[in-house]
Amino acid sequence: MIPLIVPPVPNKIRSHPLFWKTDKDVYNALLHADIVVIIGWSMPLTDQYLRDTIMRALSNREEQIKKLIVCDYKQESGADLLARFESIFRPREIKSWLDGFDREFVDFLKEEL
């Protein structure tokens, strides 16, 4: 295993081949997914590259994502967090779980999927 750390800075160094494969996998999954689950990512401004990748994949879809589920801690207003995701993903439905990844979230996710 190789530790790959991407710090929250605007100019990310992501030269390892695993990042290339991961980016392609994310892009391809977003092209076909009906439901997207985000766990522990608050979509900070420093992640512009990933935002652009998501927007590019979504603009090449034939249908809108049906449901987006966001799981994060209550580090900020839930409305602000969801607004960022809604502006990029533009799903038909968006749900949030702002208590972090726990057993209750897993149960919630089972019900939503």
Secondary structure, DSSP 8 states (H G I E B T S, - for coil): -------SSSS----SHHHHHHHHHHHHHHHH-SEEEEES----GGGHHHHHHHHHHHHT-SS--SEEEEE-BSSS-HHHHHHHHHHHH--SEEEEETB-SSHHHHHHHHHH-
